[in-house]
């Protein structure tokens, strides 16, 4: 069976997280990626990154329009490993938490939850108000995973890019995807890296 994963990029600051997820998966190979980018994320891409729309789309196997509710990823019969939303805006979180599938990104997330597949949301906003926390709780109770991109420093990152890669790599590992050379905390406080996929 073909391994597939949905990558959603919503309108919070941090388009780089979604881009890095696509880049890592493209480099690894063997997993079909389905990309959905919200309208807000398109604005963030243009304002905060040097990436062109074409450069982003080239990394995905299939790109779906956020307005196409008839796309394959909107149906539970289309089997996937699940969905990573990176970053996940508070607007998208609220829609997912309340079953409001008004665009393809939130509809695909709703399908992943109803089919009991893995949903990981890299929520990006601070400080958090009670509505944000309640929505995170609701998604967690439905089986989703709230994964804020909180940086780790035990591997002594030397750049912002290394911090982003580590956060995204850890999120992808929640789908049982091995990320080559991703640092992990090891025994006796030593940092260990995963082996390269052959």
N, CA, C and O atoms as a DFTB+ gen file, in Angstrom:
792 C
 N C O
     1  1       0.834      -1.186       0.000
     2  2       0.000       0.000       0.000
     3  2       0.879       1.251       0.000
     4  3       1.891       1.304       0.699
     5  1       0.494       2.240      -0.774
     6  2       1.239       3.479      -0.846
     7  2       1.168       4.227       0.481
     8  3       0.083       4.424       1.028
     9  1       2.319       4.642       0.998
    10  2       2.341       5.468       2.195
    11  2       2.084       6.913       1.797
    12  3       2.746       7.457       0.913
    13  1       1.109       7.526       2.467
    14  2       0.764       8.918       2.154
    15  2       0.652       9.716       3.438
    16  3       0.235       9.193       4.471
    17  1       1.027      10.982       3.368
    18  2       0.827      11.891       4.488
    19  2       0.338      13.229       3.952
    20  3       0.755      13.671       2.881
    21  1      -0.545      13.867       4.702
    22  2      -1.059      15.187       4.328
    23  2      -0.264      16.230       5.104
    24  3      -0.098      16.124       6.319
    25  1       0.220      17.229       4.396
    26  2       0.895      18.356       5.028
    27  2       0.011      19.592       4.829
    28  3      -0.229      20.027       3.703
    29  1      -0.459      20.140       5.935
    30  2      -1.226      21.368       5.885
    31  2      -0.369      22.517       6.376
    32  3       0.342      22.387       7.373
    33  1      -0.433      23.634       5.683
    34  2       0.266      24.845       6.135
    35  2      -0.796      25.928       6.287
    36  3      -1.433      26.326       5.311
    37  1      -0.982      26.404       7.518
    38  2      -1.995      27.428       7.745
    39  2      -1.332      28.776       8.031
    40  3      -0.110      28.900       7.952
    41  1      -2.137      29.776       8.362
    42  2      -1.683      31.159       8.296
    43  2      -0.932      31.730       9.478
    44  3      -0.763      32.948       9.545
    45  1      -0.475      30.924      10.406
    46  2       0.332      31.453      11.509
    47  2       1.736      31.785      11.016
    48  3       2.176      31.298       9.975
    49  1       2.428      32.618      11.780
    50  2       3.837      32.865      11.490
    51  2       4.587      31.541      11.620
    52  3       4.361      30.788      12.567
    53  1       5.476      31.257      10.672
    54  2       6.225      30.005      10.724
    55  2       5.983      29.114       9.529
    56  3       5.995      27.890       9.657
    57  1       5.763      29.710       8.362
    58  2       5.611      28.924       7.129
    59  2       6.800      27.979       6.953
    60  3       6.687      26.922       6.332
    61  1       7.940      28.383       7.511
    62  2       9.159      27.581       7.382
    63  2       8.988      26.162       7.913
    64  3       9.640      25.243       7.418
    65  1       8.130      25.963       8.903
    66  2       7.924      24.628       9.455
    67  2       7.302      23.689       8.417
    68  3       7.747      22.553       8.253
    69  1       6.292      24.164       7.733
    70  2       5.666      23.346       6.696
    71  2       6.606      23.076       5.542
    72  3       6.658      21.969       5.006
    73  1       7.349      24.106       5.168
    74  2       8.327      23.943       4.084
    75  2       9.369      22.891       4.447
    76  3       9.735      22.052       3.623
    77  1       9.845      22.948       5.701
    78  2      10.867      22.000       6.127
    79  2      10.316      20.579       6.168
    80  3      11.029      19.629       5.844
    81  1       9.056      20.424       6.563
    82  2       8.441      19.091       6.550
    83  2       8.440      18.524       5.132
    84  3       8.785      17.360       4.927
    85  1       8.054      19.337       4.164
    86  2       8.063      18.892       2.771
    87  2       9.478      18.557       2.307
    88  3       9.692      17.567       1.607
    89  1      10.441      19.389       2.700
    90  2      11.824      19.175       2.280
    91  2      12.381      17.862       2.842
    92  3      13.024      17.093       2.127
    93  1      12.125      17.620       4.125
    94  2      12.619      16.392       4.746
    95  2      11.978      15.154       4.115
    96  3      12.664      14.171       3.835
    97  1      10.670      15.204       3.894
    98  2       9.979      14.059       3.301
    99  2      10.411      13.826       1.863
   100  3      10.535      12.685       1.418
   101  1      10.639      14.915       1.142
   102  2      11.109      14.804      -0.246
   103  2      12.490      14.146      -0.282
   104  3      12.770      13.325      -1.155
   105  1      13.346      14.511       0.671
   106  2      14.701      13.970       0.724
   107  2      14.699      12.485       1.082
   108  3      15.465      11.699       0.525
   109  1      13.828      12.115       2.020
   110  2      13.748      10.713       2.442
   111  2      13.183       9.833       1.328
   112  3      13.721       8.766       1.033
   113  1      12.083      10.298       0.707
   114  2      11.422       9.538      -0.342
   115  2      10.598       8.389       0.219
   116  3      10.722       8.038       1.392
   117  1       9.764       7.812      -0.621
   118  2       8.982       6.651      -0.228
   119  2       7.650       6.968       0.422
   120  3       6.876       6.056       0.714
   121  1       7.365       8.247       0.657
   122  2       6.086       8.659       1.245
   123  2       5.472       9.726       0.343
   124  3       6.081      10.763       0.084
   125  1       4.277       9.460      -0.122
   126  2       3.572      10.387      -1.013
   127  2       3.018      11.549      -0.188
   128  3       2.265      11.341       0.764
   129  1       3.393      12.760      -0.559
   130  2       2.961      13.930       0.195
   131  2       1.834      14.671      -0.522
   132  3       1.897      14.926      -1.724
   133  1       0.795      15.010       0.257
   134  2      -0.348      15.776      -0.243
   135  2      -0.387      17.105       0.497
   136  3      -0.548      17.136       1.717
   137  1      -0.242      18.189      -0.229
   138  2      -0.090      19.519       0.359
   139  2      -1.358      20.344       0.228
   140  3      -1.980      20.401      -0.833
   141  1      -1.732      20.993       1.352
   142  2      -2.831      21.960       1.356
   143  2      -2.325      23.223       2.038
   144  3      -1.879      23.173       3.184
   145  1      -2.389      24.340       1.353
   146  2      -1.916      25.615       1.885
   147  2      -3.098      26.574       1.992
   148  3      -3.806      26.799       1.011
   149  1      -3.312      27.136       3.175
   150  2      -4.441      28.055       3.367
   151  2      -4.137      29.416       2.725
   152  3      -2.993      29.710       2.377
   153  1      -5.171      30.228       2.578
   154  2      -4.983      31.573       2.020
   155  2      -4.104      32.422       2.922
   156  3      -3.268      33.192       2.448
   157  1      -4.301      32.275       4.229
   158  2      -3.461      33.006       5.166
   159  2      -2.007      32.598       5.081
   160  3      -1.115      33.435       5.225
   161  1      -1.757      31.312       4.847
   162  2      -0.386      30.823       4.729
   163  2       0.285      31.372       3.476
   164  3       1.489      31.629       3.480
   165  1      -0.479      31.554       2.409
   166  2       0.090      32.148       1.194
   167  2       0.584      33.567       1.473
   168  3       1.629      33.983       0.973
   169  1      -0.182      34.301       2.279
   170  2       0.241      35.651       2.655
   171  2       1.506      35.597       3.510
   172  3       2.428      36.389       3.314
   173  1       1.546      34.668       4.451
   174  2       2.715      34.539       5.324
   175  2       3.956      34.161       4.521
   176  3       5.044      34.690       4.749
   177  1       3.774      33.230       3.573
   178  2       4.909      32.846       2.718
   179  2       5.507      34.056       2.029
   180  3       6.724      34.239       2.017
   181  1       4.639      34.886       1.452
   182  2       5.110      36.050       0.703
   183  2       5.771      37.096       1.606
   184  3       6.724      37.762       1.202
   185  1       5.256      37.232       2.829
   186  2       5.751      38.265       3.737
   187  2       6.992      37.849       4.518
   188  3       7.845      38.686       4.814
   189  1       7.104      36.555       4.856
   190  2       8.131      36.130       5.815
   191  2       9.219      35.232       5.253
   192  3      10.206      34.962       5.938
   193  1       9.063      34.762       4.015
   194  2      10.053      33.814       3.496
   195  2      10.521      34.206       2.093
   196  3       9.873      35.008       1.419
   197  1      11.649      33.637       1.658
   198  2      12.111      33.855       0.288
   199  2      11.552      32.829      -0.691
   200  3      11.883      32.865      -1.877
   201  1      10.694      31.898      -0.204
   202  2      10.218      30.799      -1.039
   203  2       9.159      31.274      -2.027
   204  3       8.250      32.022      -1.665
   205  1       9.281      30.840      -3.259
   206  2       8.215      31.084      -4.233
   207  2       7.159      30.001      -4.072
   208  3       7.432      28.936      -3.518
   209  1       5.955      30.277      -4.556
   210  2       4.889      29.282      -4.510
   211  2       5.299      28.035      -5.278
   212  3       5.021      26.913      -4.854
   213  1       5.961      28.238      -6.408
   214  2       6.381      27.117      -7.241
   215  2       7.418      26.242      -6.525
   216  3       7.381      25.017      -6.632
   217  1       8.334      26.876      -5.801
   218  2       9.371      26.127      -5.090
   219  2       8.764      25.248      -4.005
   220  3       9.224      24.132      -3.766
   221  1       7.731      25.761      -3.353
   222  2       7.054      24.990      -2.313
   223  2       6.303      23.816      -2.932
   224  3       6.420      22.680      -2.473
   225  1       5.544      24.098      -3.961
   226  2       4.708      23.063      -4.591
   227  2       5.547      21.955      -5.217
   228  3       5.105      20.807      -5.276
   229  1       6.747      22.280      -5.683
   230  2       7.622      21.289      -6.302
   231  2       8.016      20.186      -5.323
   232  3       8.288      19.058      -5.734
   233  1       8.049      20.507      -4.031
   234  2       8.451      19.528      -3.025
   235  2       7.359      18.506      -2.715
   236  3       7.645      17.447      -2.156
   237  1       6.108      18.815      -3.076
   238  2       4.989      17.915      -2.787
   239  2       4.675      17.044      -3.996
   240  3       4.879      17.451      -5.140
   241  1       4.174      15.837      -3.728
   242  2       3.752      14.961      -4.821
   243  2       2.431      15.410      -5.413
   244  3       2.228      15.359      -6.626
   245  1       1.522      15.858      -4.530
   246  2       0.209      16.334      -4.974
   247  2      -0.110      17.614      -4.206
   248  3       0.065      17.681      -2.990
   249  1      -0.578      18.624      -4.928
   250  2      -0.979      19.887      -4.297
   251  2      -2.473      20.066      -4.508
   252  3      -2.964      20.007      -5.636
   253  1      -3.194      20.287      -3.407
   254  2      -4.640      20.469      -3.461
   255  2      -4.996      21.912      -3.153
   256  3      -4.422      22.514      -2.246
   257  1      -5.931      22.465      -3.893
   258  2      -6.434      23.801      -3.602
   259  2      -7.208      23.785      -2.291
   260  3      -7.989      22.868      -2.033
   261  1      -6.989      24.800      -1.467
   262  2      -7.649      24.843      -0.163
   263  2      -9.165      24.941      -0.282
   264  3      -9.886      24.622       0.664
   265  1      -9.649      25.378      -1.436
   266  2     -11.092      25.497      -1.641
   267  2     -11.745      24.273      -2.243
   268  3     -12.963      24.239      -2.416
   269  1     -10.940      23.253      -2.569
   270  2     -11.467      22.061      -3.247
   271  2     -11.911      21.007      -2.233
   272  3     -11.133      20.121      -1.880
   273  1     -13.138      21.095      -1.770
   274  2     -13.650      20.143      -0.788
   275  2     -13.963      18.779      -1.405
   276  3     -14.355      17.852      -0.697
   277  1     -13.793      18.657      -2.713
   278  2     -13.972      17.375      -3.380
   279  2     -12.661      16.636      -3.596
   280  3     -12.640      15.604      -4.266
   281  1     -11.573      17.141      -3.045
   282  2     -10.266      16.506      -3.213
   283  2     -10.215      15.159      -2.487
   284  3     -11.008      14.898      -1.583
   285  1      -9.280      14.320      -2.894
   286  2      -9.170      12.981      -2.319
   287  2      -8.994      13.013      -0.806
   288  3      -9.553      12.171      -0.104
   289  1      -8.222      13.974      -0.293
   290  2      -7.929      14.015       1.143
   291  2      -9.136      14.430       1.978
   292  3      -9.072      14.413       3.207
   293  1     -10.241      14.804       1.322
   294  2     -11.470      15.150       2.034
   295  2     -12.322      13.918       2.322
   296  3     -13.384      14.026       2.935
   297  1     -11.857      12.740       1.879
   298  2     -12.626      11.514       2.062
   299  2     -11.880      10.520       2.944
   300  3     -10.675      10.318       2.791
   301  1     -12.604       9.909       3.857
   302  2     -12.012       8.901       4.721
   303  2     -11.590       7.649       3.983
   304  3     -10.759       6.891       4.483
   305  1     -12.147       7.414       2.800
   306  2     -11.776       6.222       2.032
   307  2     -10.403       6.366       1.379
   308  3      -9.848       5.393       0.869
   309  1      -9.855       7.588       1.397
   310  2      -8.511       7.836       0.874
   311  2      -7.536       7.627       2.033
   312  3      -7.438       8.470       2.925
   313  1      -6.820       6.511       2.018
   314  2      -6.018       6.129       3.169
   315  2      -4.701       6.907       3.234
   316  3      -3.963       7.015       2.254
   317  1      -4.440       7.438       4.422
   318  2      -3.194       8.156       4.676
   319  2      -2.645       7.751       6.037
   320  3      -3.339       7.123       6.837
   321  1      -1.388       8.118       6.290
   322  2      -0.793       7.927       7.605
   323  2      -1.357       8.932       8.598
   324  3      -1.299       8.731       9.811
   325  1      -1.900      10.011       8.066
   326  2      -2.420      11.081       8.901
   327  2      -2.051      12.430       8.327
   328  3      -1.794      12.565       7.130
   329  1      -2.028      13.433       9.198
   330  2      -1.835      14.811       8.745
   331  2      -1.013      15.597       9.745
   332  3      -1.227      15.515      10.955
   333  1      -0.065      16.365       9.216
   334  2       0.712      17.321       9.995
   335  2       0.320      18.714       9.537
   336  3       0.388      19.019       8.346
   337  1      -0.090      19.564      10.475
   338  2      -0.372      20.969      10.153
   339  2       0.743      21.800      10.769
   340  3       0.864      21.889      11.991
   341  1       1.562      22.411       9.903
   342  2       2.772      23.089      10.343
   343  2       3.005      24.370       9.537
   344  3       3.383      24.299       8.368
   345  1       2.788      25.526      10.138
   346  2       2.253      25.740      11.474
   347  2       0.734      25.632      11.469
   348  3       0.100      25.605      10.414
   349  1       0.168      25.572      12.661
   350  2      -1.288      25.561      12.802
   351  2      -1.719      26.849      13.485
   352  3      -1.358      27.101      14.634
   353  1      -2.486      27.657      12.780
   354  2      -2.975      28.917      13.347
   355  2      -4.067      28.642      14.371
   356  3      -4.653      27.559      14.387
   357  1      -4.336      29.607      15.212
   358  2      -5.414      29.469      16.188
   359  2      -6.773      29.417      15.504
   360  3      -7.712      28.824      16.035
   361  1      -6.883      30.018      14.359
   362  2      -8.128      29.945      13.589
   363  2      -8.366      28.527      13.097
   364  3      -9.472      28.000      13.213
   365  1      -7.306      27.901      12.536
   366  2      -7.440      26.520      12.074
   367  2      -7.653      25.570      13.242
   368  3      -8.442      24.630      13.142
   369  1      -6.953      25.805      14.352
   370  2      -7.152      24.991      15.549
   371  2      -8.606      25.036      15.995
   372  3      -9.199      24.002      16.303
   373  1      -9.182      26.240      16.031
   374  2     -10.574      26.391      16.473
   375  2     -11.527      25.639      15.554
   376  3     -12.464      24.990      16.019
   377  1     -11.286      25.730      14.249
   378  2     -12.144      25.033      13.292
   379  2     -12.038      23.519      13.462
   380  3     -13.048      22.814      13.441
   381  1     -10.815      23.024      13.630
   382  2     -10.613      21.582      13.803
   383  2     -11.237      21.112      15.104
   384  3     -11.891      20.069      15.141
   385  1     -11.041      21.873      16.168
   386  2     -11.554      21.487      17.486
   387  2     -13.077      21.412      17.514
   388  3     -13.654      20.670      18.309
   389  1     -13.716      22.177      16.650
   390  2     -15.176      22.233      16.660
   391  2     -15.817      21.609      15.427
   392  3     -17.001      21.820      15.166
   393  1     -15.038      20.841      14.668
   394  2     -15.581      20.115      13.526
   395  2     -16.086      21.005      12.413
   396  3     -17.032      20.656      11.706
   397  1     -15.445      22.172      12.256
   398  2     -15.901      23.133      11.260
   399  2     -15.003      23.042      10.025
   400  3     -14.044      23.801       9.886
   401  1     -15.325      22.110       9.136
   402  2     -14.510      21.870       7.944
   403  2     -14.894      22.776       6.799
   404  3     -15.459      22.329       5.801
   405  1     -14.583      24.057       6.946
   406  2     -15.017      25.036       5.948
   407  2     -14.043      25.199       4.796
   408  3     -14.358      25.872       3.815
   409  1     -12.857      24.591       4.895
   410  2     -11.934      24.564       3.765
   411  2     -11.251      23.198       3.754
   412  3     -11.466      22.392       4.659
   413  1     -10.441      22.934       2.749
   414  2      -9.876      21.592       2.620
   415  2      -8.918      21.260       3.757
   416  3      -8.840      20.106       4.177
   417  1      -8.190      22.247       4.258
   418  2      -7.252      21.971       5.343
   419  2      -7.994      21.487       6.589
   420  3      -7.633      20.463       7.169
   421  1      -9.018      22.213       6.996
   422  2      -9.748      21.817       8.212
   423  2     -10.610      20.582       7.965
   424  3     -10.818      19.788       8.883
   425  1     -11.112      20.407       6.755
   426  2     -11.884      19.209       6.426
   427  2     -10.986      17.974       6.459
   428  3     -11.379      16.939       6.997
   429  1      -9.786      18.074       5.891
   430  2      -8.861      16.942       5.891
   431  2      -8.481      16.556       7.320
   432  3      -8.380      15.372       7.641
   433  1      -8.272      17.554       8.173
   434  2      -7.963      17.278       9.576
   435  2      -9.130      16.589      10.262
   436  3      -8.933      15.670      11.056
   437  1     -10.336      17.027       9.961
   438  2     -11.531      16.403      10.531
   439  2     -11.644      14.937      10.104
   440  3     -12.003      14.074      10.905
   441  1     -11.335      14.670       8.843
   442  2     -11.367      13.298       8.331
   443  2     -10.342      12.430       9.052
   444  3     -10.634      11.292       9.420
   445  1      -9.141      12.969       9.251
   446  2      -8.094      12.224       9.956
   447  2      -8.555      11.851      11.364
   448  3      -8.316      10.736      11.826
   449  1      -9.212      12.786      12.039
   450  2      -9.708      12.497      13.386
   451  2     -10.812      11.449      13.374
   452  3     -10.808      10.533      14.197
   453  1     -11.752      11.578      12.449
   454  2     -12.885      10.636      12.442
   455  2     -12.448       9.232      12.049
   456  3     -13.068       8.247      12.453
   457  1     -11.381       9.140      11.260
   458  2     -10.863       7.835      10.856
   459  2      -9.840       7.284      11.849
   460  3      -9.244       6.231      11.623
   461  1      -9.644       8.015      12.957
   462  2      -8.707       7.605      14.014
   463  2      -7.277       7.455      13.507
   464  3      -6.556       6.525      13.868
   465  1      -6.894       8.411      12.651
   466  2      -5.516       8.458      12.176
   467  2      -4.747       9.535      12.952
   468  3      -5.335      10.258      13.757
   469  1      -3.473       9.638      12.718
   470  2      -2.630      10.547      13.480
   471  2      -2.768      11.988      12.964
   472  3      -2.577      12.249      11.776
   473  1      -3.096      12.904      13.857
   474  2      -3.155      14.328      13.537
   475  2      -2.214      15.060      14.480
   476  3      -2.355      14.974      15.700
   477  1      -1.247      15.785      13.908
   478  2      -0.282      16.543      14.697
   479  2      -0.386      18.005      14.295
   480  3      -0.248      18.353      13.122
   481  1      -0.631      18.858      15.288
   482  2      -0.802      20.289      15.042
   483  2       0.343      21.065      15.679
   484  3       0.481      21.090      16.902
   485  1       1.156      21.695      14.851
   486  2       2.233      22.533      15.361
   487  2       1.679      23.942      15.575
   488  3       1.904      24.851      14.775
   489  1       0.944      24.091      16.685
   490  2       0.256      25.358      16.969
   491  2       1.270      26.451      17.263
   492  3       2.261      26.233      17.961
   493  1       1.001      27.640      16.711
   494  2       1.960      28.741      16.784
   495  2       1.253      30.028      17.202
   496  3       0.709      30.751      16.367
   497  1       1.268      30.303      18.507
   498  2       0.725      31.559      19.013
   499  2       1.078      31.680      20.486
   500  3       1.029      30.690      21.215
   501  1       1.428      32.864      20.929
   502  2       1.595      33.146      22.362
   503  2       1.335      34.634      22.593
   504  3       1.553      35.447      21.695
   505  1       0.876      34.990      23.773
   506  2       0.416      34.113      24.837
   507  2      -0.919      33.462      24.467
   508  3      -1.587      33.886      23.525
   509  1      -1.291      32.439      25.214
   510  2      -2.508      31.682      24.932
   511  2      -3.650      32.160      25.817
   512  3      -3.477      32.357      27.019
   513  1      -4.826      32.347      25.208
   514  2      -5.996      32.651      26.030
   515  2      -6.782      31.365      26.295
   516  3      -6.422      30.294      25.807
   517  1      -7.853      31.484      27.069
   518  2      -8.583      30.285      27.482
   519  2      -9.215      29.567      26.299
   520  3      -9.300      28.339      26.305
   521  1      -9.660      30.300      25.284
   522  2     -10.235      29.665      24.095
   523  2      -9.195      28.789      23.404
   524  3      -9.499      27.673      22.983
   525  1      -7.959      29.296      23.288
   526  2      -6.881      28.509      22.670
   527  2      -6.649      27.216      23.449
   528  3      -6.565      26.134      22.868
   529  1      -6.546      27.346      24.770
   530  2      -6.293      26.176      25.609
   531  2      -7.443      25.181      25.552
   532  3      -7.219      23.971      25.513
   533  1      -8.671      25.686      25.546
   534  2      -9.831      24.797      25.448
   535  2      -9.839      24.051      24.124
   536  3     -10.166      22.866      24.075
   537  1      -9.478      24.747      23.048
   538  2      -9.449      24.089      21.737
   539  2      -8.351      23.033      21.665
   540  3      -8.535      21.988      21.040
   541  1      -7.217      23.298      22.298
   542  2      -6.158      22.288      22.364
   543  2      -6.624      21.066      23.145
   544  3      -6.347      19.928      22.764
   545  1      -7.331      21.312      24.232
   546  2      -7.862      20.206      25.025
   547  2      -8.840      19.384      24.211
   548  3      -8.797      18.154      24.251
   549  1      -9.721      20.041      23.472
   550  2     -10.721      19.329      22.676
   551  2     -10.048      18.444      21.618
   552  3     -10.424      17.286      21.439
   553  1      -9.061      18.995      20.930
   554  2      -8.355      18.206      19.913
   555  2      -7.644      17.019      20.548
   556  3      -7.646      15.922      19.990
   557  1      -7.035      17.233      21.715
   558  2      -6.344      16.152      22.418
   559  2      -7.324      15.052      22.814
   560  3      -7.017      13.869      22.673
   561  1      -8.491      15.433      23.305
   562  2      -9.500      14.450      23.689
   563  2     -10.019      13.664      22.494
   564  3     -10.481      12.533      22.644
   565  1      -9.943      14.264      21.298
   566  2     -10.362      13.568      20.082
   567  2      -9.265      12.692      19.499
   568  3      -9.488      11.996      18.508
   569  1      -8.088      12.719      20.103
   570  2      -7.000      11.859      19.641
   571  2      -5.887      12.580      18.906
   572  3      -4.897      11.961      18.517
   573  1      -6.040      13.885      18.713
   574  2      -4.982      14.645      18.050
   575  2      -3.832      14.933      18.997
   576  3      -3.957      14.774      20.212
   577  1      -2.713      15.356      18.432
   578  2      -1.532      15.698      19.221
   579  2      -1.203      17.173      19.009
   580  3      -1.022      17.630      17.880
   581  1      -1.129      17.906      20.121
   582  2      -0.739      19.310      20.064
   583  2       0.776      19.373      20.225
   584  3       1.317      18.942      21.243
   585  1       1.451      19.909      19.221
   586  2       2.917      19.901      19.190
   587  2       3.436      21.305      18.869
   588  3       3.840      21.565      17.736
   589  1       3.431      22.208      19.847
   590  2       4.008      23.529      19.593
   591  2       5.487      23.391      19.231
   592  3       6.187      22.578      19.834
   593  1       5.974      24.161      18.269
   594  2       7.384      24.043      17.870
   595  2       8.311      24.704      18.885
   596  3       8.978      25.695      18.586
   597  1       8.339      24.134      20.092
   598  2       9.202      24.655      21.148
   599  2      10.622      24.151      20.902
   600  3      10.832      22.939      20.853
   601  1      11.598      25.036      20.747
   602  2      12.945      24.576      20.396
   603  2      13.619      23.806      21.521
   604  3      13.429      24.103      22.700
   605  1      14.408      22.812      21.133
   606  2      15.268      22.087      22.064
   607  2      16.698      22.583      21.865
   608  3      17.074      22.988      20.765
   609  1      17.484      22.550      22.926
   610  2      18.849      23.060      22.822
   611  2      19.902      22.046      23.246
   612  3      21.090      22.364      23.271
   613  1      19.474      20.809      23.584
   614  2      20.456      19.817      24.026
   615  2      21.410      19.412      22.912
   616  3      22.501      18.907      23.177
   617  1      20.998      19.635      21.650
   618  2      21.889      19.286      20.541
   619  2      22.738      20.472      20.089
   620  3      23.439      20.391      19.080
   621  1      22.671      21.579      20.843
   622  2      23.480      22.776      20.594
   623  2      23.354      23.271      19.145
   624  3      24.338      23.286      18.405
   625  1      22.142      23.675      18.746
   626  2      21.946      24.148      17.373
   627  2      22.788      25.386      17.078
   628  3      22.991      26.245      17.935
   629  1      23.270      25.449      15.843
   630  2      24.127      26.551      15.422
   631  2      23.407      27.573      14.550
   632  3      23.990      28.587      14.167
   633  1      22.140      27.305      14.236
   634  2      21.402      28.227      13.367
   635  2      19.909      28.064      13.589
   636  3      19.455      27.080      14.175
   637  1      19.158      29.037      13.116
   638  2      17.699      28.959      13.168
   639  2      17.221      27.765      12.355
   640  3      16.259      27.096      12.734
   641  1      17.887      27.496      11.243
   642  2      17.504      26.378      10.389
   643  2      17.615      25.046      11.137
   644  3      16.762      24.173      10.975
   645  1      18.647      24.890      11.941
   646  2      18.791      23.651      12.716
   647  2      17.677      23.507      13.747
   648  3      17.204      22.400      14.003
   649  1      17.263      24.614      14.334
   650  2      16.165      24.583      15.308
   651  2      14.870      24.160      14.616
   652  3      14.130      23.321      15.130
   653  1      14.600      24.747      13.445
   654  2      13.391      24.409      12.690
   655  2      13.413      22.941      12.281
   656  3      12.415      22.238      12.439
   657  1      14.540      22.474      11.757
   658  2      14.655      21.085      11.320
   659  2      14.417      20.122      12.469
   660  3      13.738      19.110      12.296
   661  1      14.962      20.419      13.631
   662  2      14.795      19.526      14.772
   663  2      13.339      19.462      15.213
   664  3      12.825      18.377      15.486
   665  1      12.667      20.611      15.285
   666  2      11.252      20.633      15.680
   667  2      10.393      19.844      14.695
   668  3       9.556      19.036      15.097
   669  1      10.607      20.081      13.419
   670  2       9.819      19.394      12.389
   671  2      10.146      17.903      12.369
   672  3       9.248      17.073      12.224
   673  1      11.406      17.564      12.510
   674  2      11.795      16.158      12.532
   675  2      11.139      15.405      13.667
   676  3      10.680      14.277      13.484
   677  1      11.091      16.018      14.847
   678  2      10.443      15.386      15.998
   679  2       8.942      15.202      15.740
   680  3       8.363      14.188      16.129
   681  1       8.322      16.181      15.087
   682  2       6.900      16.061      14.761
   683  2       6.667      14.918      13.777
   684  3       5.711      14.157      13.933
   685  1       7.521      14.786      12.774
   686  2       7.376      13.708      11.785
   687  2       7.630      12.343      12.403
   688  3       7.068      11.348      11.946
   689  1       8.458      12.279      13.423
   690  2       8.702      11.005      14.087
   691  2       7.453      10.470      14.782
   692  3       7.361       9.274      15.056
   693  1       6.495      11.348      15.068
   694  2       5.233      10.905      15.660
   695  2       4.414      10.060      14.681
   696  3       3.457       9.396      15.081
   697  1       4.790      10.085      13.405
   698  2       4.161       9.244      12.387
   699  2       5.003       7.994      12.120
   700  3       4.773       7.286      11.139
   701  1       5.967       7.728      12.984
   702  2       6.904       6.613      12.809
   703  2       7.734       6.761      11.545
   704  3       8.047       5.779      10.871
   705  1       8.083       7.997      11.237
   706  2       8.969       8.292      10.115
   707  2      10.361       8.554      10.678
   708  3      10.530       9.423      11.533
   709  1      11.350       7.816      10.209
   710  2      12.724       8.009      10.658
   711  2      13.370       9.148       9.877
   712  3      13.399       9.134       8.646
   713  1      13.886      10.132      10.605
   714  2      14.548      11.269       9.983
   715  2      16.061      11.095      10.123
   716  3      16.576      11.100      11.241
   717  1      16.773      10.942       9.019
   718  2      18.220      10.719       9.088
   719  2      18.953      11.839       9.825
   720  3      18.703      13.020       9.588
   721  1      19.860      11.451      10.722
   722  2      20.755      12.370      11.426
   723  2      20.046      13.334      12.377
   724  3      20.628      14.346      12.768
   725  1      18.821      13.042      12.750
   726  2      18.120      13.919      13.699
   727  2      18.663      13.655      15.103
   728  3      18.651      12.509      15.554
   729  1      19.137      14.679      15.799
   730  2      19.694      14.464      17.142
   731  2      18.620      14.063      18.150
   732  3      17.504      14.581      18.126
   733  1      18.975      13.131      19.038
   734  2      18.099      12.706      20.126
   735  2      18.876      12.744      21.431
   736  3      20.099      12.613      21.453
   737  1      18.145      12.925      22.506
   738  2      18.777      12.868      23.811
   739  2      19.103      11.408      24.123
   740  3      18.230      10.543      24.055
   741  1      20.368      11.140      24.465
   742  2      20.798       9.766      24.681
   743  2      21.069       9.477      26.143
   744  3      20.660      10.227      27.029
   745  1      21.750       8.402      26.374
   746  2      22.093       8.003      27.728
   747  2      23.147       8.935      28.318
   748  3      24.022       9.434      27.611
   749  1      23.045       9.157      29.618
   750  2      24.035       9.938      30.359
   751  2      24.203      11.347      29.799
   752  3      25.295      11.913      29.839
   753  1      23.107      11.910      29.275
   754  2      23.156      13.292      28.826
   755  2      23.853      13.526      27.512
   756  3      24.130      14.667      27.142
   757  1      24.140      12.452      26.801
   758  2      24.809      12.614      25.502
   759  2      23.773      12.697      24.398
   760  3      22.705      12.092      24.484
   761  1      24.100      13.456      23.355
   762  2      23.206      13.571      22.210
   763  2      23.572      12.519      21.188
   764  3      24.741      12.358      20.839
   765  1      22.561      11.797      20.707
   766  2      22.769      10.763      19.708
   767  2      22.023      11.145      18.438
   768  3      20.989      11.808      18.511
   769  1      22.523      10.743      17.286
   770  2      21.840      10.997      16.024
   771  2      21.368       9.695      15.425
   772  3      22.013       8.656      15.571
   773  1      20.214       9.761      14.736
   774  2      19.678       8.564      14.097
   775  2      20.557       8.193      12.903
   776  3      21.264       9.037      12.353
   777  1      20.504       6.941      12.517
   778  2      21.287       6.492      11.378
   779  2      20.595       6.849      10.077
   780  3      19.378       7.029      10.040
   781  1      21.350       6.949       9.041
   782  2      20.792       7.304       7.729
   783  2      20.017       6.126       7.147
   784  3      20.416       4.970       7.290
   785  1      18.900       6.441       6.487
   786  2      18.098       5.413       5.834
   787  2      18.799       4.965       4.570
   788  3      19.221       5.793       3.763
   789  1      18.927       3.655       4.390
   790  2      19.692       3.118       3.272
   791  2      18.941       2.939       2.072
   792  3      19.487       2.491       1.064
